């Protein structure tokens, strides 16, 4: 892999405008000890690897290759835009009665997604692709579109219409027009794969390093503690973060927000890409963003999307043990 960027910094901080996160190494570092960074484009966003420690210089090329390959493999399997991906092949066969053989990437993420659907009462649903299509979010690139008068049929979001045979690693969608979109968890899963595979190589080589993988704001520590700053969505990118969290070895973080990705209706209203599958409509609430700290990136990604749909009160009641959330709400006018 040829990185697009490799830099040293006294205290490197990358501001991910579309995720609400600011991240950097914890502590005040001397310039010679600052992390090395690799950055490239993947899964429609920016992928980044930071490595620090005595063996950073020696390990960066190999760790970068491992992380790059893991993310590329997950993208090839789960992208809705790649015709030969497992997701695209499954969607193309919807309603035809055909079983589609799938790999571990789709098997793992679909299993986790279905578990979250059931646990959350449908606040998360991997079958939202028809909604995204109807509102114009599946066009890449494309102009802003008019919002439809009515959402697609709720039957297309019915989880009972998914036949998932995990033992035989196969799946089928039984109704025409159904389609998966795992955008609510694919990046988190890719980060988990990248971190686990990089740790295996690190241990095999005996390198003394700590690293952090970031994919569009979905982050996980591969060792050491990293400081994560939560951005104020209403402030300039250069503004200080609202607060900071410590991301310890193995932990992951993800953010869902309504203010970066949207289409504009004919009346000028901005429509967020985050939908409530239970109503078939975009989420409308006081929540601007929610950041979740979890034991792995897949769950952080799933939980942040689910919490945004549930809202703060219901979300705090639902959030599974071992995870925690930081909410940013829209300001309210004084009575």
N, C-alpha and C positions, 0 to 999 in steps of 0.2 A: 504494500500500500504506500502510495506517495501522499503524505499529509499536505493539506492546504495551508497549514500554519503550525509552526513549532517555535514557541517563544519561552524566554525566561522572564520572570517578573518578581519584584520584591515581595509583593503580595498580590498574586494574580486574582482578578475577579471578573467573571463573565456575566453580563446582564442579559437574561433571556426575556426579552420584552413580551413575548407572546405567552409566557408561562407564569409570570409574576414572581420569578425567583432570581435571586442574585446568589452566586456561589463562589467560594474561594477557600483556600487552605486556612486552617485555624492557626492562630498565633502569629507573632511577628517573626518573619523569616529573613535571614540574611540572604543576599542576592544569590550566593552560590548554592543555597539550599532550597531555593524557590522551585516550585513544580515545573516540570516540562509538560508541554501541552501539544496534543495533536488534535486537529479539527478537520471535519469533512462533512459533506452532505449525505444524508441517509433518511429514508422514510419520510420524505417531505419536510425535513427540518435539519437542524445542525446536530451532529454527533461530536462529542468531545471526550478526550481521555486526558487526565492529569496524573502525572507520576512524580513522586518525590521520594527521597531517601538516598542512601549511599550508592545504590546500584541503578539509579534512575537512568543515567546516560546509557548504560549497557542494555537495560531491559526495554526501553521505550520502543525500539523497532519491532521486537517480537510481540510485546504486549499489544502494540497498536495493530499488528496484523491479526492477532487473535480476536480482539474486540471488533475490528472492522469485519472480519469474516462471519462472526456470530450474528451481528446485526444484519448483514447482507442476507444471510441464510433465512432469518426470520422474515425479513421483508419479502424475499422471493416466495415464501410460503403463504403469507397473510395479506399481501397487497391486493386491494380490490381492482387496481389498475393494471396489474400484470396478468395477461390472459391465461398463462399456464400456472398461476399460483393455485394452491389448494382451494382458497376462498373463491377465486374467480371461477374455477371449474365447478365447484359446488353450486354457486349461484346460477351458472349457465344451465345446470341440470335440474333446477327447481321445477317441480310439478311433473317431471317425466318418469318418476318412479325408479330412477337409476341410483344405485349406490355408488358413491364416489370414494375411492381409496384416499386416505389422508395421512400425512406425516405427523410426527410428534409435536411439531409447532402448533398446528391447528388443533390436534387432540388435547394438548395441555391447556391452551388458552380457552377453547370452547368449554372444557370441563369446568375451569375456574369461572368463566362467565355464567354458565348455567347455574352453578352453585350460588353465585351472587344474585342472580335473578330471583331465585327461590327465597333466599334469605332476606332480600329487601322488598319482597312483595311486588316485584316488577319494576322497581325504580331504575334498575339497570336492565338493558335488553340488547343482545347482540344483533337483533333482527331489525334495527332502525334504518338500514340502508334505504328502503323505499321512502322514508321520511326525508332523509338527507338528499335523495335524488329529487323529490318533489320540490324542495325548497332551493335547489340549485347548489348545494354544497358538494356534490359529487363531480362537478365540472372542474377540470384542471388544465389550463386556466379557463376562466369564463367570465362573462359580464354579470353584473348584478341582475337578479331576476325578480319577477313578481311573485308574491306569496300566493299559493293556491287558495281557493275558497274553502276547500275541505281536505283534510289529510287522507292518505291512502287508507284502505280498509284495515280495521284492527285485526282482521284474520291473518294478515301478513306478519303480524307481530306475535302470533300465538306460538308459544314454546312447545306446545303439544304437537305441532306440525313439524318438529325436528326429530328425525330418527337418527340417534347417535349411538353407534355400536363401538364403544371404546375398546372392547376386547379384540375386535377384528380391525380396528382402526379404519372405520368407514362411516360415512354419514350421508344423509339425503334430506332435502327439503321437499315436503310432500305437496306444497301448493304453488301453482304458477305465480310468479311475481315476488315470491319470497327472496330475501337476500341477506346474507351476513355482512356486517361491517364491524370488525374488531378493533376499530380505532380507539375504543375506550380502554384497551388493555394491551394491545400489541407492542407498543413502545416499552411498556414496563417489562413485559416478558423478554423482549430483546435485550434489555439492560441486564436482567437476571442471567440470561445465557452468557452474555459477554463477561460479566463479573466472575461467574463460576468457572468458565473456561480459562480466563486470564489467571485466576488464582491457582488453578491446576498447573499451568505452565510456570508460574512464579515459584511454586513449591518444588517442582521438578528441577528447576535450574538453581534453586537456592538463593534467589535474589532477595536482598533486604530493601524492600520498597513498600510504599503505600500508594494506592491509586483510587481515583474516582471516575466513574463512567457517567456521562450525562447525554441523554438523547431527548432534545427538545424540552428540557426541564424535568424529565424522569431520571432521577439520579440514584446511584447506590455506591456506597463506600466499599472498596476492595481492601480496606485496611486503614487504620488510623481514624482520627476524628476530624471532620471538616465542618466549617461554619457555613450555614445556609441562611441568607438573608431573604426575608419575604418582602417583596416589592409592594409599595403602595400603588394600586392600579390607577389612582387619580392623579398621581404625581409624575413629574418628569423622570426619565430613565436615570438621570444623574442624582436624583434625590436619595437621601438615606433610606434604608429599608425600614419597614414598620417594626420589625423585630427580627431576631436571629435565633436559629435552632442549631443544636449540635448533632451532626450526623455521625454516629459511631460505626465501627467496622461491621459490615454486613447489613446495616440499616439502609432504608430507601425512603425517598420522598417524591411526591408528585403533586401537581396543582391543577385544578380545573377552574376556569374563569369564563365569564360571558362577554368580556369587553374587547377581545382581540379579533375573533373570527365571527363574521356575521354577513348577512345579505341585507339589502335595503328594500323595503316594501315601497309600492308606488306613493304612499302617503309620507314617505321619509322615515318611517319607523325602522329601527335596526332590529333584525331578528337574529338571535344567537343560534349557534350550531348545536347547542346542548338542548336535547328534547326530553320531555317527560313521556316515556313509552306508555304510561298508563292513560294518558289523554291524547297522545299523538300530536301534541303541540309544543312549541318551544317553551322552555322553563321561564316563568316570570316570577321573580321573587326579589327580596332585598339583598340577596347574596351576590356579591361581585366576584369573589373567588374563595376557594377553600383549598388549603394545603394539608396533605396527610402524610404523617410519618408512620411507616409500617416496617415489619420485619423483612419484606422483600419488595421489589419494584412492581411485580405483577399485582400484588394486593394494594400497594399504594395507588397505582393507576386505577384499578377497579373501584377502590373505595372513594377516591376523590370525585370521580364521575357520579357515583351513586349518591354521595353526600350532597353534591350540588343540586341534584334533582329533589332529594328529600327536604332540603332546607335545614337550617341550623337546629331547630328544636327537635324535629324527628331524627335528624342525622346524628345528633349527639346521643340520642337514646339507642340508635341502631349500631353505631360504630363498634365493631368487634373488639374484644379485649386484645391488648398488645399493639393497638394503633391509637394515634391521637391526631386531632385536627385543630387547625388554626383558621378561623373564619375572618373574612373581610366583608363587611356589610356596607351597603349604600347609605350615605348620610340621610337622616330624616330631618324634615323641617320642624322647627319648634312650633308647638300649638299656639 
